[in-house]
Amino acid sequence: MPYILAMDQGTTSSRAIVFDGNMKPVASASEEFPQHFPASGWVEHDPADIWRTSMSTAKAALAKAGVARPDAIGITNQRETTIIWDRETGIPVYNAIVWQDRRTDTTCAALRDAGHESMITAKTGLLLDPYFSASKIAWILDNVAGARARAEAGQLAFGTVDSYLIWQLTGGKSHYTDATNAARTMLYNIHTGAWDEELCALFNIPVSLLPEVQDCAADFGFSEALNAPILGVAGDQQSATIGQACFTPGMMKSTYGTGCFALLNTGATPVKSSNRLLTTIAYQFNGQPTYALEGSIFIAGAVVQWLRDGLGIIKEASETQALAEAADPAQQLYLVPAFTGLGAPYWDANCRGAIYGLTRNSGPAEFAKAALESVTFQTRDLVEAMHGDWGDAGETVLRVDGGMCINNWAMQRLADMLGAEVDRPEVLESTALGAAWLAGMQAGLYPDMQGFAERWALQQRFTPAKDNAWRAAKYDGWKDAISRTLSRP
């Protein structure tokens, strides 16, 4: 029986899952690691923690599965998070600057005021925002003593987390990324399939710093530590799109992890958004990209983490379901979780979280309900924006995954808010499954795209139980709350 190891390196934890020859998970391991907040709006990770937990969970999952060595390794990762390291020692010159980090907002605003955003969007499909890697790279080069000179001398390497793990796994022999991660740096032209010299010049980033870009299924090098080839790589949201078998234009998935990310497959044609969504690469095989529209919500599962760690309302995330069910139906709290700004379709880096509708009787149950509902409202924001760009291609069916999707109350409320069916798959680990399939398919051990799509299995379908009047009233209240929270009109 062949076994594939999926390394899933996320924002708050590293995970590893071993899949068997039937693409079924047989063992897993997970480990959280510290988050660092050195200033308001700043978010960092210690790269040593990323590497340590990635290896420890990989070895633990293999041991649980009784597998001495996997047949192949697939990697999926938090995207945009930026690491720069020394090519000789492999030691990072600074902490990883996380995708949530907002320290470069002033830089981005200056470039926007100078009229560069339209060019950036035309080439990359992205908006000019601190979320992406380019301004983070520039910040490290400009603020770490000697970093720019070392980069220009070819002594340093940049990578998103996938590239950093590939480098470490291969002992510095491979400096690669895949097209989906490259597409999130704001330095990669998604139409030409190459690093863009004009963009690199704009951000003052040496092209020599950047990794070589490959397909999602390719030879990324051999890991001596795990005694296996690395054959599949995709950013976490694209990997979840693959794991959900969203291979047909018009199919949509939404992943509920730390943030929430919805992707709509638009096929071989990149669709330009008029609603501040991102045009990105969903996956790439044989040098041919398939494109997607993407909407990003910065805070989804993290709002439940805030209830636990920030307010102490809950001890476990699972408690939110019972609390939401017990909430006073006469109270309508609107929680806008803009803790690090708002993503699509607002893209307001400066607004901060707020809650509206508090009464003397508001308590933990009402806070839990408002937290879960905030995710459903933000998902509707994304779906409506996508419909505006893509057009109505039939009835919407949303495939969901991620930790929050096990919450039945939240998924039912999501179906009610969208007025659409919400499908939860049998294999909830869609992100890891996508990475595993990429590696297994490249190794010749898993079926091709069509065969994989035929194996996708439904675990539960949530059907709307509310009427349009209920939806309209609830959503109108959300839009009013948003209007009060935005830092700019």
N, C-alpha and C positions, 0 to 999 in steps of 0.2 A: 504493500500500500504506500503510495507516495504521500509526502507531507510538505505543505507549504507554510512558511513562517511569514506572518504579516506583522510588521512593526508599525504601530500607530502612535506617532508622537504628537500629543495634543498640547493645548495651552496650559492646562493645570495638572496633567498627568501623562505618563508614558504607559502604553499598553502593548501587549503582544498576544497574538492569537495564532494557534496552530490549526490549520485546516487539513482535512484528510483528502483522499483522492476523489471523494464525492462532493467536495467543496462545503463540507460540514465542519463547524468548529468543534474541536475535541478537547482543547485546553487553552487557558488564558491566564494572564497575570497582569496586574495593574499596580502602579505606584505613583502617588502624588509627589510633587516637588514644590519648593517654595516659590512664591511670587514676590518680586521686589518692586517697591513703589518709592523711589528716591525723591520724587517731587510730585506735586499735583499734576495729574494727567500723564505721568511717566509710568511705564510698566516694563520691567526687565526680568530676564531669566539668567541664571548662571549656566553657561553652556556645559560646564562640567556636570551639572545636575541632569541636563538633557541626555548627555552621553551615558552617565552612570545608570540612570533609570531605564534607558532604552536597552542597555545590555543586560541589566539584572532581570528585567521582565522577560526579555527574549529567552534567556537561559532558564528562568523559572517555568515559562510556558512549555518549553521543549522537555524539561524534566518531568513536568506533570503529564505530558503526553507520552512519555517513555520513548522519545525520539532522540537518537544520538546526534543526528544531523539532518536538517531539512533538505529537500531536493532543490528548493529555490527560496529566495527572500523577496518579499514585496514591501515597499516603504510608502507610507502615507503620512502626512505631516501638517501641522499648523502652518498656514501660508503667510507670506509677507514678512514674518519675523526674520530679523537681519543679524547675521553673524559674520565677522571678519576675523580671520586668523592668520598666523604666520605660516608660510608654506614649508619652512624647515622644521619647526617644532610642533605645528598643529595647535599651538596655544592661542586662544582668542585674545585680541588686543583690547576688547571691551566686552561687557555683558551683551547678551542677545537683547536687541530692542524689539519688543513684542508688537504684533500687529495692532494691538489696542492703543499703543503709545501715541500721544498727541503733541510731543515736544516740538515737532517741526511744523506746527500749524502756521507760525509766522512766516517761515520760509515758503511754504506753499501759497500763502496769501500773497506774498510779494510776487511770486511767479505768475499767479493768476492776474494780479493787477497789471503786470507787464504784458499781458495778452498771450500767454503761452498755453493756456489750458486747451484751446481748440486744437492746436497741433498735437498736443499730448494725447488727447482723446481720439483723434483721427488715427494715430499710429497704434495706440495700445488698447483702445476701448475702455480706458479707465478715466476716472475723474481725478483732478489734481487735489490730492488729499494726503494727510500724514499717514493714513492707513497703509499705504504701499511702501515698497522697500527703498526706492530711489533716494528720497529725502533722508531716510534713516542712514543709508550708506554715507551720504555726504556729511551728515552730522558727525558720524564717527571719524571720518577722515579729517574734519575740521576741528574736532574737539579733543582728540586723543593725541598727545604729544608725539610727533614724529610719524604719525600714521600716514599722512598724505605723501610724504617723501618716500616712505617704504612702499606704499602702493604704487607710486609712479616708477619705482625701481623694480617692480615685479616681485616683491618679497611677500606680499599679502594676497590672500584669496577671500573672496566674498561667496557666501552661499545662504540660501534659505535653509531651513532645518534639514531638508532632504539632502542637500549638498554636503552639509556639515557631517551628517551621519554616514553618507557614502564615503567621504574622505576618511573618517575615523575607522569605519569598518574595513576599508581597503588599505589601511596603513599609509594613507597619503598618496596612493597610486592613482586614484580616480577623482577628478574634479568635474563632476557632471551634475546636471539637473534635467528635468523633463519639461516639455512645452507648457504644461499647465502651471507649474511653479514659475517658470520664466515669465509667463504672461501676467504675473501678479507683481512684478518688480517695478513697472513703469519705465523700464529700459528696453523692453522687447517689443518689436514690431510684429503684431499678430497676423499681419497680412503678408509680409515678406518672410516670416519665420526666422528672424535673425535679430541679434542685438543691434540697436539703432545708434549710429554714431552721433547723430544730431541730439538725441536725448541724452546720451552719455556726456556730450559736451555741455549741454544745458545744465546738468547737475554736477559737472566737473568730476566725473568718475572715469578713471582709466579702464578701457575695455579689457585690458589684461587681467583685471581683477575678477572678471566674470567667468562662470563655468561654461563648459560646452553643453549645448542643448540637444537632447535626444527625444525620441518617441517615448510614450508612456510604457511600452513594452519593448525593452532593449537590453543590451548587455552593459550594465553599469559597473562591472568589476566583480572581483571575487573577495569574499570576506574570509580571511584566515581564521578569525576569532570564532566564527560560526560554521566554518568549513562548507560554505555554500555560495553560489552565484547570486548576485542581486539582479533580478530580471524584470522588475516592475516598479514604477514610481509614479505617483500622482499626488497633487495637493489634496488635502482631506475632503474638500467639498466636491471636487471632480471625482475623487475615488468613490465617494458615496453615490454620485450620479451613475458611475459605472456599476457599483455594487447593487444599485436599484434597477439595473438593466434599462436605463432610460436612453435607449439607442435610437429611438424614432423621433424625428422632429415633432415638437408639440408636447412631448412627455415632460413632466415636471417632478422634481423631488425637493423636499425641504428637510434639512438636518438640524436637529435641536441639541446642540452641545452647549459650550460656553456662550456662543452666539447662535444665531439662526441664519442659515444660508439656503436660499431657494435658487435652483438652476432650472432653466427652461431650454431644452435642446432645440436649436434652430437650424441644425444640419450644416451643410457646407457653406452656408451664407452667413456672414457676420451681420447681425441686425443692429443698426444704430439706434440707440435709445433716445426718445424724446422726454423720458420721465426719470432721468438721472439714475438709471440702472447701468450696470457694467456690461460691456460686450467682452466676452472672454473665450478661452479655449476650453471646451468640455473634456476633450481627450484627443490624442493624435496617434494614428497608426500609419505605418509606411509613408511617413512624411506628409500625410494629409490630415489637417486639423478639422475637427468638428466643433462648431461654435455653440455658444450658449449666451443667453441673457441671465445675469445674476443680480440678485438683491441680497444685501448683507445687513443683518441686524446685529449690532455689537453685543447686546445683552439679552440672552434668552435663559439658558440654564443658570447663568451667572446671577440672575435675579433671585433664584431659589437659594443659591449659595449665599447671597447677601442676607436673605431671611435667616439663614442658619448662623453664619459667622458674624455678620454685622449687627443684626438685631437680636439674635438669640431666640427668635420666635419658634424655631423648630430645631430638632437635633438631627433628623434625617430628612432627605428630600422627599421620601415617600409619604411623609406626614401631610404634605400639601394637599393631597387628594381628599382626605377626610376633612381637613379644615375648610377647603373650598366648598365641599358638599354641605358643611354645617353653617356656612356664612349666611348672614341676614339678607334675604332677597330684597328687602326694602332699601338697603344701602347700595349705592353704586360708587365705588371708589375707582378712580383712574390713576394708575401708577405709570408714569412715563420714565422708564429706566435709562435715562440718558447719563449714566454715570461717567462715561467717557465720550460723550457726544452722541449724536444720532447718525445712523447710517442711511441706507437707501429708504425712501426716495428723497430724504431731506438733506443729508450730508451737511449737518451743522456740527462742527467740531467743538464749538464753544458753549452750547447749551448744556445744562446739567439736570440731573433727575429731579422730579417733582411728583407730588401726589395731591389729588384733588378730591373733594367730596367727603372729607373727614367729618365725623360727628363724635359726640361724646361716647357713643356706643361702639365706635369702631375698635376692633380688637384683632388678635392674631388671625382669626378665620377670615375676616374681611381683607386683611393685608395679603394673606395667601391667595385668596381668590383674585385680587387685583393683580398680583404678580403673575399668575398663570394667564389671566386674561390679557395682560400687556403683550404677551407673546402672540396670542391669537390676533390681536388688533394689528400688530406689526406685520404679521404674515399676510393679512388682508391688504395692507399697504403695498406689499410686494406683488401680490397676485394682481391687484388692480393695475399697477404700473406695467406689469408684463403684458396684460391683456391690451393695454393701450398701445404698446410697442409692437406686439406680435399679431394682435387681432384675435378674435375669438375663433379658435380652431376646434370647435366642438365643445362639449361639456368638460369642465375641468375635473380631473381626478388627480389628487396630490398623493404621492408616495412619501411617507415620512420615515425617519430613522433618528437615531441619537437617543441619549439617556432620557430626555423628557417625554419621548413618545410612549413610554411604558405607562404614563399617567393617563388612565382612561378618561378621567374628568376633563383633562386638558385637551385630549384628542377629540372628544365629543364636542366640547365648546369650540374647538377649531373648525370642525365640520359645520356647526351651527353658524359660526361667524362668516365662513366663506360661502355658505349655501352650496357646498360641494362635498363629494365623497372624499374621505381620507383613508388611504390604504396603508396598513401596517404589515410589513413582511414577516415571514417566519424567521428569517435570519436578521435580527435587529442590528447586528454589527456590519452594516452596509459599507462603512468606510473601510474597515479591515478586509471585508470580503472583496471589495473592488481591487485593493492592492494585491490580495492573494490571487485573484483571477488573472490579473495582468501577468504576474510572475509565473503562475501555473500554465497559462496559455502560451507564453513565450517559451516555456520549457517543453511544450508539447504534451503536457499532462492534463490539461483542462480543455473543455470544448471551445469552439470558436464563438464569436459574438452571438450568432443566431442560436446556437445550442445553449449558451449561457442564459439568454433571454427566455428561452422555453422552460428553463428550470426555476425561474423566479417564482416564488410561492407566497400567496397571501395568508397572513395569520388572522387579521381582523379588519373589517371595513366599517368605518363610522359614517353613518348617514345623517344628514341634517334633520333636526327635530324641531327647529324654530322657523317662524315665518319671516317674510321680508320686512314686515313692520318692526318686528323685534330687532332684526339685524340693523335696520336703518337707524333706529333710535340709539342702540348701543354704539354704533360706529360714529354717529354724529357727535356723541359725547366724547369719544376718543379724539376726533379731529379738533374739537374745541380745546381739549386738554393740550394737544400738540401745539395749537396756535398760541397758547399761553406760555409754552415752555421754550419755543424756539428763540434763539438769541438774535435772529434777524427776521424781518417780515417774510 
